[in-house]
Amino acid sequence: MSRNASSPENRTIILLIEQEEYEQIMPAGVSKFSCIFAEAELSIIEYIEMFYNAKRLHQALEYRTPNEVEAEYAMSLTSALQ
């Protein structure tokens, strides 16, 4: 092996290493797409809960946040039950 490896040989080795790493990381029966989809779904939920519902004012809610309206509604329910 005194000569440099050719590009196709290097690519084959790289693909084999990547496949081995992928098989070690990914659980059996789980596709890469489903993991990416789950990660995207969690990011969207985090955005909605952390920014959209907590900080963004909504015109339809009289310029209050959805969290404020929800808290006010919960308080009205508890006071109505007493």
N, C-alpha and C positions, 0 to 999 in steps of 0.2 A: 504494500500500500504506500509506495513512495510517491505516487502521483496524486494530484488533487482530485477530489470526487467531482463528477459532472453534475450539472444542475438537476437533471432528472433523478439522479441517485440521491442528492441532497433533499429534494422535494419528497421522495418516497420515505426517507428516514423521518423527516419532519412530520409527515402525515401519520406515520406509525406512532410516533411519540405523542402527538395530539390526540389520537384515538385512545391510546392507553390512559392519558390524563383524563379524558372525557369519561371513560368507563370507570375510573376510580372516583370521580367527583359525583357523577349522576347516579342516583339509585336505579336499580333495575326496573324496567317498565315505565319510567318517567321520560317523556320526550323533552328535548331542549325547548321546543316551542311552548309547552305547558309551563315550564319554569319561567320563561320570559313573560308569558301572559300573566302568571300569578304575580310576578314582580311589578308589572305595569299596573295591575289591578290594585295592589297595595299602595303604590305611589299615588294613584288617583284618589283612593280613599283618604290617604294622609293629607293630600291637598285640600279635599273638601272639608275634612274635620278641622284641620289646623288653620286654614286661611279663609276659605269660602264661608263656612258657618260661624267662625269665631271673629273675624275682623271686617269682612266685607259688608257694607250697608246695602240693604235692598229697598228699592223704592216701594215695592208692593207691601213691604212690612213697615211702612212709615219711617224709613231710613233707620231701621234697627237691624241688628244681626239676627240670623235665625236662632242662634243660641240664646239670645236675650228673649226672643218671643217664646221659645220653648220653655225657658225657665219661668217666665210670667204665666204661661199656661199651666205648668205643673203646680205653681203656687195657688192659682185660682182653683184647681181641682182639690188640692189638700184643704183649702179654706172652705170649700163647698161641702166637704165631707164632715167637717167638724161642727 
